[in-house]
Amino acid sequence: MEELQRAYSRLCKESGAEPQEAVLQRLHGLLRGRLDLATQSLTLDTCRALGKLLQKEALLTELVLSDCMLSDEGATMLLQGLCVNTVVRFLDLKGNNLRAAGAEALGKLLRQNKSIQSLTLEWNSLGPWEDAFATFCGALAANSTLRQLDLRNNQISHKGAEELALALRSNASLQQLDLRWNHIGLLGGRALANCLPSNRTLWRLELAGNSIPSDVLRAVEQAMDRNQDQQATVRESQARAHILSKEVQHLREEKSKQFLDLMETIDRQRQEMAKSSTASAARVGRLQEALSERHSVISALKAKLQMAEAALALSEQKARDLGERLATAEQEQRSLAQRQAKEHRLELQEAADRESKLLRDLSAAQEKNLRLRNQVDELERKVKSQQEQLFLSRQELTTTSAELKMRAAQAEERLELEKTRSRQNLEDAEHLRFKEVEHMTRHLEESEKAMQDRVQRLEAVRLSLEEELSQVKAAALSERGRAEEELLKAKSQVRLEEQQRLAHLEEKLRLLAQARDEAQSACLQQKQMVADAQARASQLGLQVEGLRRHLEELQQELSNKDQEKAAEVTRVRLELQEQNGRLQAELTAQEALKEKAAALERQLKVIASDHREALLDRESENASLREKLRLKEAEIARIREEEAQRASFLQNAVLAYVQGSPLRTLSPPK
């Protein structure tokens, strides 16, 4: 804080002015990057110094200059300093009576500054200067960092509102705009309301005290609500995307770690196998060297024995002594052979115990596999039962559709009968009329000569004919009324039956939805069982690792015993052939144990692969069941649509028949 005071004092002295004490006090009491100079009358030199200070200052994030009585030149200097500032986030210029020059300086600030997010310009005079305010609006359109703008009580007219509307069309960062207590009016309100559909970021717009009609205000509120909803959905989608990206990254890291661990274990196993192979090769080499040395020793001993036999001829006493010594040596050899046989039997017993333990582990794994297979069979039975239920529901749907078709056919037969009746009545009436006409024509031909005498008769005949025609009309109308009543009854009956059938079908659909939910729950249970099987497989893998470590310990023990036996062989030089045979037998036993361990590992790998294949099969069956459920739902929807189409076709046919009925043609032309 003292550095800010010194920098401010130095800048004031360079410009030949004295620093203001109030500004120094506020700089001394600076808290959390907020410089509050509200209600302080700032001189032009102070504005110049603060403008230069703000160009390089990196600690101030909020600057409050409300009611500071800034002149246009002072405000311009301050805003020029803020143009290159990259730290200030909040700027308050309330009540400074900024005019044209201030509006232009603010426009330059909005074009160049990339850090200010909140700008308060309440109680200024930016609106009356239309050109300068248009410049400010153009800069606002190009700005991409401002989030909140306060323009209350700035005497903004409808033209200024139109400029703001143009700016809002291209601005993509402003979220809150306060335009209360201006002179926007109806035209400005409509311009702002028309620009809002193209702006998706502004979610708060205050327009109270601007003489704007209520319908425009409602339109603005609806647009703001829509933008708020969109912002909420965007934030929610961004949060979900962020969470999903984190989860994906975490899964990738876990997969990479697992892959690296597997590679490390494989490398370690390869190294151990290479070490064991090199150690076994070295052992074989050492054994071959020992055998060659023993052969040389045997040849030397044979030479010595020949010399001893020659010496035996010289002295029998020495021979007796040598015989006694040989007897004692043979006893020692027998004792050593017995001890080695006991040790060999113990080793065989331990190997048999280990084999029995491994066999027990394998039997336990097989039992677990059988239990899993039983569970799989139960799931298959459940799936078959669900398929049977779906088949039964489909049969019921077919029966209902057949019943509807039969009833539609009966209704059509009734309509055909009514048509035939009406046609018969029409034909009878036409026949009667045709007979009467023929009779009249004959009567007229016969009475042409006596026309004047029979005028009255013709009049009577005409009246009788008109009465008959009226009677025929009344009969036809009554028949038509009865036919219409029967049609209405048939329609009502068909509608009732269709409603009952639709209710029955909706009940069936509800039952099918319940069955689908049960199938989904069964699928979830199967997934849980699959997860349990995976956990069991991991446990089996851990058991395999333990068995592998146990085998390595056994190999280490065998190597130690081999070393001890090699030491014993070096002590006993007389029984080289027997010791070599025993060593070869032990090597073959070790190879057999290694082969058994390899066979056990292969069996475990086969079991693990079988488990994986079973899991994949269950997942494929679950996918096929979901696909079948989706197809059944689509089929049910298609059946409903077909039933609705058939009902509409039947209704249209009945209406067309009623509208196009020939009963209307019974009335004679006037």
C-alpha positions in Angstrom: 0.0 0.0 0.0 2.9 2.3 0.7 4.3 1.6 -2.7 1.0 2.8 -4.2 1.2 6.0 -2.1 4.8 6.6 -3.2 4.0 6.0 -6.9 1.0 8.3 -6.7 3.1 11.0 -5.0 5.9 10.6 -7.5 3.5 10.9 -10.5 1.9 14.0 -9.0 5.3 15.7 -8.4 6.4 14.9 -12.0 3.3 16.7 -13.3 4.1 19.6 -10.9 1.1 19.2 -8.6 0.6 18.3 -5.0 -1.0 14.9 -4.2 -4.5 15.0 -2.6 -4.5 13.9 1.1 -7.9 12.1 0.7 -6.5 10.0 -2.1 -3.4 9.2 -0.1 -5.6 8.1 2.8 -7.7 5.9 0.6 -4.6 4.4 -1.0 -3.2 3.7 2.5 -6.5 2.0 3.6 -6.7 -0.2 0.5 -8.3 -3.6 1.3 -8.5 -6.7 -0.9 -7.7 -4.8 -4.1 -10.6 -2.3 -3.7 -9.9 1.4 -4.2 -12.9 3.5 -3.0 -12.7 7.2 -4.0 -16.5 7.8 -3.8 -17.6 11.4 -3.1 -14.0 12.7 -3.4 -13.6 15.7 -5.7 -10.7 14.6 -7.9 -8.6 17.3 -9.7 -7.3 17.1 -13.2 -3.7 16.4 -12.0 -5.0 13.6 -9.7 -6.9 12.0 -12.6 -3.8 12.2 -14.8 -1.6 10.6 -12.1 -4.2 7.9 -11.4 -4.5 7.1 -15.1 -0.7 6.6 -15.3 -0.8 4.6 -12.1 -3.6 2.3 -13.4 -1.6 1.5 -16.5 1.0 -0.4 -14.5 -0.8 -1.3 -11.3 -1.6 -5.1 -10.8 -3.2 -5.1 -7.4 -6.4 -3.2 -7.9 -9.4 -5.3 -9.0 -12.2 -2.9 -8.0 -12.3 0.9 -8.7 -15.1 3.0 -7.2 -15.3 6.6 -8.6 -18.9 7.5 -7.9 -19.9 11.1 -7.3 -16.4 12.4 -7.9 -17.4 15.4 -10.1 -15.1 14.3 -12.8 -14.6 16.6 -15.8 -14.6 15.2 -19.3 -10.9 15.6 -19.6 -10.2 13.9 -16.2 -12.5 11.1 -17.0 -10.8 10.7 -20.4 -7.4 10.5 -18.7 -8.6 7.9 -16.2 -10.2 5.8 -18.9 -7.1 5.9 -21.0 -5.1 4.5 -18.2 -7.7 1.7 -17.8 -7.5 0.8 -21.5 -4.2 -1.1 -21.0 -5.1 -2.4 -17.5 -5.6 -6.2 -17.3 -6.6 -6.5 -13.6 -9.5 -4.3 -12.8 -12.8 -6.2 -12.9 -15.3 -3.7 -11.3 -15.6 0.0 -12.3 -18.1 2.4 -10.8 -18.6 5.9 -12.4 -21.9 6.7 -10.9 -23.0 10.4 -10.7 -20.2 12.1 -12.7 -22.3 13.8 -15.3 -20.3 12.2 -18.2 -21.2 13.6 -21.6 -20.0 13.2 -25.2 -16.3 13.0 -24.5 -16.9 10.6 -21.6 -19.1 8.4 -23.9 -16.3 8.3 -26.5 -13.7 7.5 -23.9 -15.9 4.7 -22.5 -16.3 3.3 -26.1 -12.5 3.2 -26.4 -12.3 1.5 -23.1 -14.7 -1.2 -24.0 -12.9 -1.8 -27.3 -9.4 -2.1 -25.8 -9.9 -3.4 -22.2 -10.3 -7.2 -21.8 -10.7 -7.5 -18.0 -13.6 -5.3 -16.9 -16.7 -7.4 -16.1 -19.0 -4.9 -14.3 -19.5 -1.2 -15.3 -21.8 1.2 -13.4 -22.7 4.4 -15.2 -25.8 5.5 -13.2 -26.8 9.2 -13.0 -24.8 10.4 -16.0 -25.7 12.2 -19.3 -24.8 9.8 -22.0 -28.2 9.6 -23.8 -28.6 13.2 -25.2 -25.4 12.9 -27.2 -26.5 10.6 -29.9 -23.3 10.2 -32.0 -21.2 9.7 -28.9 -23.7 7.2 -27.5 -23.7 5.4 -30.8 -19.9 5.1 -30.6 -20.3 3.6 -27.1 -22.9 1.1 -28.3 -20.7 0.0 -31.2 -17.9 -0.6 -28.7 -20.3 -2.6 -26.5 -21.2 -4.7 -29.5 -17.5 -5.6 -30.0 -16.8 -6.2 -26.3 -16.5 -9.8 -25.1 -15.7 -9.5 -21.4 -18.4 -7.2 -19.9 -21.0 -9.1 -17.9 -23.0 -6.3 -16.1 -23.8 -2.8 -17.3 -25.8 -0.2 -15.3 -27.2 2.8 -17.4 -29.9 4.1 -15.0 -30.9 7.8 -15.3 -28.8 8.6 -18.4 -31.6 10.3 -20.4 -31.5 7.6 -23.1 -34.1 8.2 -25.8 -35.7 5.7 -28.2 -32.8 6.3 -30.7 -30.3 5.4 -28.0 -32.4 2.3 -27.2 -32.3 1.4 -30.9 -28.5 1.7 -30.9 -28.4 -0.5 -27.8 -30.6 -3.0 -29.5 -28.2 -3.2 -32.5 -25.3 -3.7 -30.0 -27.1 -6.5 -28.2 -27.7 -8.3 -31.4 -24.0 -8.9 -31.9 -22.9 -8.9 -28.2 -22.3 -12.4 -26.8 -21.1 -11.7 -23.2 -23.4 -9.2 -21.5 -25.7 -10.9 -19.0 -27.3 -8.0 -17.0 -28.4 -4.6 -18.3 -30.2 -2.0 -16.2 -32.0 0.8 -18.2 -34.4 2.1 -15.6 -35.6 5.7 -15.4 -34.7 6.8 -18.9 -36.8 8.0 -21.9 -36.9 4.9 -24.0 -40.7 4.9 -24.7 -42.7 2.6 -27.0 -40.3 2.6 -30.0 -37.2 1.9 -27.9 -39.0 -0.8 -26.0 -40.1 -2.5 -29.2 -36.5 -2.3 -30.6 -35.1 -3.9 -27.5 -37.8 -6.6 -27.5 -37.1 -7.4 -31.2 -33.4 -7.8 -30.6 -33.7 -10.2 -27.7 -34.5 -13.3 -29.8 -31.0 -13.1 -31.4 -29.3 -12.6 -28.0 -28.9 -15.8 -25.9 -26.7 -14.5 -23.1 -28.7 -11.6 -21.6 -30.9 -12.9 -18.8 -31.7 -9.7 -16.9 -33.0 -6.5 -18.4 -34.6 -3.8 -16.2 -36.9 -1.3 -18.0 -39.0 0.3 -15.3 -39.8 4.0 -15.5 -39.4 4.3 -19.3 -43.1 4.7 -20.3 -43.0 1.3 -22.1 -46.4 -0.5 -22.5 -47.1 -3.6 -20.4 -47.2 -6.0 -23.4 -43.7 -5.0 -24.5 -42.5 -5.5 -20.9 -44.2 -8.9 -20.8 -42.4 -9.8 -24.0 -39.1 -8.7 -22.5 -39.8 -10.7 -19.3 -40.6 -13.8 -21.4 -37.4 -13.4 -23.4 -35.4 -13.0 -20.1 -37.0 -16.1 -18.6 -36.2 -18.0 -21.8 -32.6 -16.9 -21.7 -32.4 -17.7 -17.9 -33.6 -21.2 -18.7 -31.1 -21.6 -21.5 -28.3 -20.3 -19.3 -29.3 -22.8 -16.6 -29.4 -25.6 -19.0 -26.1 -24.6 -20.5 -24.5 -24.4 -17.0 -26.0 -27.8 -16.1 -24.8 -29.3 -19.4 -21.3 -27.8 -18.9 -21.2 -29.2 -15.3 -22.3 -32.6 -16.5 -19.8 -32.5 -19.3 -17.1 -31.5 -16.9 -18.0 -34.4 -14.5 -18.2 -36.8 -17.4 -14.8 -35.7 -18.7 -13.3 -36.1 -15.2 -14.8 -39.6 -15.0 -13.5 -40.5 -18.4 -10.1 -39.2 -17.5 -10.2 -41.1 -14.3 -11.2 -44.3 -16.1 -8.4 -43.8 -18.7 -5.9 -43.3 -15.9 -7.1 -46.4 -14.1 -7.0 -48.4 -17.4 -3.5 -47.1 -18.1 -2.4 -48.0 -14.6 -3.8 -51.5 -14.9 -2.2 -51.9 -18.3 1.2 -50.7 -16.9 0.8 -53.0 -13.9 0.0 -56.0 -16.1 3.0 -55.1 -18.3 5.3 -54.8 -15.2 4.0 -58.2 -13.9 4.6 -59.8 -17.3 8.1 -58.3 -17.5 8.9 -59.5 -14.0 7.7 -63.0 -14.8 9.8 -63.0 -18.0 12.8 -61.8 -16.0 12.2 -64.5 -13.4 11.9 -67.2 -16.1 15.1 -66.0 -17.7 16.9 -66.0 -14.4 15.6 -69.5 -13.6 16.7 -70.8 -17.0 20.1 -69.2 -16.6 20.4 -70.6 -13.1 19.4 -74.1 -14.3 21.9 -73.9 -17.2 24.6 -72.9 -14.7 23.7 -75.7 -12.4 23.9 -78.2 -15.3 27.3 -76.9 -16.2 28.5 -77.1 -12.7 27.2 -80.7 -12.4 28.9 -81.6 -15.7 32.2 -80.1 -14.4 31.8 -82.1 -11.1 31.2 -85.3 -13.1 34.3 -84.7 -15.2 36.3 -84.1 -12.0 34.9 -87.2 -10.4 35.7 -89.3 -13.5 39.3 -88.1 -13.3 39.3 -88.9 -9.5 37.9 -92.4 -10.3 40.7 -93.0 -12.8 43.3 -91.9 -10.3 41.7 -94.1 -7.7 41.8 -97.1 -10.0 45.5 -96.5 -10.5 45.9 -96.3 -6.8 43.9 -99.5 -6.3 46.2 -101.3 -8.7 49.2 -100.1 -6.8 47.4 -101.2 -3.6 46.8 -104.7 -5.0 50.4 -104.9 -5.8 51.2 -103.8 -2.2 48.7 -106.4 -0.8 50.8 -109.2 -2.1 53.6 -107.8 0.0 51.7 -107.6 3.3 48.5 -109.5 4.4 48.3 -107.5 7.6 47.9 -104.3 5.7 45.1 -106.1 3.7 43.2 -107.0 6.8 43.4 -103.4 8.0 42.2 -102.3 4.6 39.3 -104.8 4.8 38.2 -103.5 8.2 38.4 -100.0 6.9 36.4 -101.0 3.9 33.7 -102.5 6.1 33.5 -99.4 8.2 33.3 -97.3 5.0 30.5 -99.5 3.7 28.5 -99.1 6.9 28.9 -95.3 6.6 27.7 -95.5 3.0 24.6 -97.5 4.0 23.8 -95.0 6.8 24.2 -92.1 4.3 22.0 -93.9 1.8 19.3 -94.5 4.4 19.3 -90.8 5.4 19.1 -89.6 1.8 16.2 -92.0 1.2 14.4 -90.6 4.2 14.9 -87.1 3.0 13.7 -88.1 -0.5 10.5 -89.6 1.0 9.9 -86.5 3.0 10.2 -84.3 -0.1 7.8 -86.6 -2.0 5.3 -86.4 0.9 5.5 -82.5 0.8 5.1 -82.5 -2.9 2.0 -84.8 -2.6 0.5 -82.5 0.1 1.0 -79.5 -2.2 -0.6 -81.3 -5.1 -3.6 -82.2 -2.9 -4.0 -78.6 -1.8 -3.9 -77.4 -5.4 -6.5 -80.1 -6.4 -8.7 -78.9 -3.6 -8.4 -75.3 -4.8 -9.3 -76.5 -8.3 -12.3 -78.4 -7.0 -13.5 -75.3 -5.2 -13.2 -73.2 -8.3 -15.1 -75.8 -10.3 -17.9 -75.8 -7.7 -18.1 -72.0 -8.0 -18.3 -72.4 -11.8 -21.1 -74.8 -11.4 -23.0 -72.4 -9.1 -22.6 -69.7 -11.7 -23.9 -72.0 -14.4 -26.9 -72.8 -12.3 -27.6 -69.1 -11.8 -27.3 -68.7 -15.6 -29.8 -71.5 -16.2 -32.2 -69.8 -13.8 -31.9 -66.6 -15.7 -32.5 -68.4 -19.0 -35.7 -69.9 -17.5 -36.9 -66.5 -16.4 -36.2 -65.1 -19.9 -38.1 -68.0 -21.5 -41.1 -67.4 -19.2 -41.1 -63.7 -20.1 -41.0 -64.6 -23.8 -44.0 -66.9 -23.3 -45.8 -64.0 -21.6 -45.0 -61.8 -24.6 -46.3 -64.5 -26.9 -49.5 -64.8 -25.0 -50.0 -61.1 -25.0 -49.4 -61.1 -28.8 -52.0 -63.8 -29.2 -54.5 -61.8 -27.2 -53.9 -58.8 -29.4 -54.5 -60.9 -32.5 -57.7 -62.2 -31.1 -58.9 -58.7 -30.3 -58.0 -57.5 -33.7 -59.9 -60.5 -35.2 -63.0 -59.7 -33.1 -62.8 -56.0 -34.2 -62.6 -57.1 -37.8 -65.7 -59.5 -37.4 -67.7 -56.7 -35.8 -66.7 -54.3 -38.6 -67.8 -57.0 -41.2 -71.2 -57.4 -39.4 -71.7 -53.6 -39.4 -70.9 -53.6 -43.1 -73.4 -56.4 -43.7 -76.1 -54.4 -41.8 -75.3 -51.4 -44.0 -75.5 -53.5 -47.1 -78.9 -54.8 -46.0 -80.2 -51.3 -45.4 -78.9 -50.3 -48.8 -80.7 -53.2 -50.5 -83.9 -52.3 -48.7 -83.8 -48.7 -49.7 -82.9 -49.6 -53.3 -85.9 -52.1 -53.4 -88.2 -49.4 -52.1 -86.9 -47.0 -54.7 -87.4 -49.5 -57.5 -91.0 -50.2 -56.4 -91.8 -46.5 -56.4 -90.3 -46.1 -59.8 -92.2 -49.0 -61.2 -95.5 -47.7 -59.8 -94.8 -44.3 -61.2 -93.8 -45.8 -64.6 -97.1 -47.8 -64.7 -99.1 -44.8 -63.8 -97.4 -42.8 -66.5 -98.1 -45.5 -69.1 -101.7 -45.6 -68.1 -102.0 -41.8 -68.3 -100.4 -41.8 -71.8 -102.8 -44.5 -73.0 -105.7 -42.6 -71.5 -104.6 -39.4 -73.1 -104.2 -41.0 -76.5 -107.7 -42.5 -76.2 -109.2 -39.3 -75.0 -107.5 -36.8 -77.3 -110.8 -36.4 -79.2 -112.8 -35.7 -76.0 -110.2 -33.4 -74.3 -112.7 -30.8 -73.3 -115.1 -33.3 -71.8 -112.5 -35.0 -69.7 -110.6 -32.0 -68.3 -112.2 -32.5 -64.9 -111.3 -36.2 -64.9 -107.7 -35.4 -65.6 -107.7 -32.8 -62.8 -109.1 -35.5 -60.4 -106.4 -38.0 -61.7 -103.7 -35.3 -61.2 -104.8 -34.7 -57.6 -104.9 -38.4 -56.9 -101.4 -38.8 -58.4 -100.1 -35.9 -56.2 -101.6 -37.5 -53.1 -99.9 -40.8 -54.0 -96.6 -39.0 -54.6 -96.9 -37.3 -51.3 -97.6 -40.6 -49.6 -94.5 -42.1 -51.3 -92.4 -39.2 -50.1 -93.6 -39.6 -46.5 -92.9 -43.3 -46.6 -89.4 -42.7 -48.1 -88.7 -40.1 -45.4 -89.9 -42.4 -42.7 -87.7 -45.2 -44.1 -84.7 -42.8 -44.2 -85.3 -41.7 -40.6 -85.4 -45.4 -39.5 -82.2 -46.1 -41.4 -80.5 -43.1 -39.9 -81.6 -44.2 -36.4 -80.3 -47.7 -37.0 -77.0 -46.3 -38.3 -76.6 -44.0 -35.2 -77.3 -47.0 -32.9 -74.7 -49.1 -34.8 -72.2 -46.2 -34.5 -72.8 -45.9 -30.8 -72.5 -49.6 -30.3 -69.3 -49.7 -32.3 -67.9 -46.7 -30.3 -68.7 -48.4 -27.0 -67.1 -51.6 -28.1 -64.0 -49.7 -29.4 -63.7 -47.8 -26.1 -64.0 -51.1 -24.1 -61.4 -52.7 -26.4 -59.1 -49.7 -26.1 -59.4 -49.9 -22.3 -58.6 -53.6 -22.4 -55.6 -52.9 -24.7 -54.4 -50.1 -22.3 -54.6 -52.6 -19.4 -52.6 -55.1 -21.5 -50.1 -52.4 -22.3 -49.8 -51.5 -18.6 -49.2 -55.2 -17.8 -46.6 -55.4 -20.6 -44.9 -52.3 -19.2 -44.8 -53.9 -15.7 -43.3 -57.0 -17.3 -40.7 -54.8 -19.1 -39.9 -53.2 -15.7 -39.5 -56.7 -14.2 -37.3 -57.7 -17.1 -35.2 -54.6 -16.5 -34.9 -55.4 -12.8 -33.8 -58.9 -13.8 -31.2 -57.4 -16.1 -30.0 -55.3 -13.3 -29.7 -58.3 -11.1 -27.9 -60.1 -13.8 -25.5 -57.1 -14.0 -25.0 -57.4 -10.3 -24.3 -61.1 -10.6 -21.8 -60.4 -13.4 -20.1 -57.9 -11.1 -20.0 -60.5 -8.4 -18.5 -63.0 -10.9 -15.9 -60.5 -11.9 -15.0 -59.9 -8.2 -14.8 -63.7 -7.8 -12.6 -63.9 -10.8 -10.3 -61.2 -9.3 -10.2 -63.2 -6.1 -9.3 -66.3 -8.1 -6.5 -64.3 -9.8 -5.2 -63.3 -6.4 -5.3 -66.9 -5.3 -3.4 -67.8 -8.5 -0.8 -65.1 -7.6 -0.5 -66.7 -4.2 0.0 -70.1 -5.6 2.6 -68.8 -8.0 4.5 -67.2 -5.2 4.3 -70.5 -3.3 5.7 -72.3 -6.3 8.6 -69.8 -6.4 9.3 -70.5 -2.8 9.3 -74.2 -3.5 11.7 -73.7 -6.3 13.9 -71.6 -4.0 13.8 -74.4 -1.4 14.6 -77.0 -4.1 17.6 -74.9 -5.2 18.8 -74.7 -1.6 18.5 -78.5 -1.3 20.4 -78.9 -4.5 23.2 -76.8 -3.1 23.3 -79.0 0.1 23.3 -82.1 -2.0 26.2 -80.8 -4.1 28.1 -80.1 -0.9 27.5 -83.7 0.3 28.6 -85.0 -3.1 31.9 -83.2 -2.7 32.5 -84.9 0.6 31.6 -88.4 -0.6 33.9 -89.1 -3.5 33.7 -92.9 -3.5 30.0 -93.2 -4.5 30.0 -90.9 -7.5 27.8 -93.0 -9.7 25.1 -93.4 -7.1 25.1 -89.8 -6.2 24.8 -88.8 -9.9 21.8 -91.1 -10.4 20.1 -89.6 -7.3 20.8 -86.0 -8.6 19.3 -86.9 -12.0 16.2 -88.4 -10.3 15.8 -85.2 -8.3 16.1 -83.1 -11.4 13.4 -85.2 -13.2 11.2 -84.8 -10.1 11.7 -81.0 -10.2 10.9 -80.9 -13.9 7.7 -82.9 -13.2 6.7 -80.5 -10.5 7.4 -77.6 -12.9 5.3 -79.3 -15.5 2.5 -79.8 -13.0 2.7 -76.1 -12.0 2.5 -75.1 -15.7 -0.5 -77.3 -16.2 -2.2 -75.8 -13.2 -1.5 -72.3 -14.5 -2.9 -73.3 -17.9 -6.0 -74.7 -16.2 -6.5 -71.5 -14.3 -6.1 -69.5 -17.5 -8.7 -71.7 -19.2 -11.1 -71.2 -16.2 -10.6 -67.4 -16.4 -11.2 -67.4 -20.2 -14.4 -69.5 -19.6 -15.6 -67.0 -17.0 -15.0 -64.1 -19.4 -16.8 -65.9 -22.3 -19.7 -66.6 -20.0 -19.9 -62.9 -18.9 -19.8 -61.8 -22.6 -22.5 -64.3 -23.4 -24.7 -62.9 -20.6 -24.1 -59.4 -21.8 -25.1 -60.3 -25.4 -28.2 -62.1 -24.1 -29.2 -59.0 -22.1 -28.7 -56.8 -25.2 -30.8 -59.2 -27.3 -33.5 -59.2 -24.6 -33.5 -55.4 -24.6 -33.8 -55.4 -28.4 -36.7 -57.8 -28.2 -38.5 -55.6 -25.7 -38.0 -52.6 -27.9 -39.4 -54.5 -30.9 -42.4 -55.7 -28.9 -43.1 -52.1 -27.8 -42.8 -50.9 -31.4 -45.2 -53.7 -32.5 -47.7 -52.8 -29.9 -47.6 -49.1 -30.9 -48.0 -50.2 -34.6 -51.0 -52.3 -33.7 -52.6 -49.4 -31.8 -52.0 -47.1 -34.8 -53.6 -49.7 -37.1 -56.6 -50.1 -34.8 -57.0 -46.3 -34.7 -56.7 -46.1 -38.5 -59.3 -48.8 -38.9 -61.7 -47.1 -36.6 -61.2 -43.8 -38.5 -61.7 -45.6 -41.8 -64.9 -47.1 -40.6 -66.2 -43.8 -39.3 -65.3 -42.1 -42.6 -67.0 -44.8 -44.6 -70.2 -44.5 -42.5 -70.2 -40.7 -42.9 -69.5 -41.0 -46.6 -72.4 -43.4 -46.9 -74.8 -41.2 -45.0 -73.7 -38.1 -47.0 -73.9 -39.9 -50.3 -77.1 -41.9 -49.7 -79.5 -42.1 -52.7 -82.5 -41.3 -50.4 -81.9 -37.7 -51.1 -82.8 -38.3 -54.8 -86.4 -39.4 -53.9 -87.8 -35.9 -53.9 -89.2 -35.1 -57.4 -88.1 -31.9 -59.1 -90.3 -29.0 -58.7 
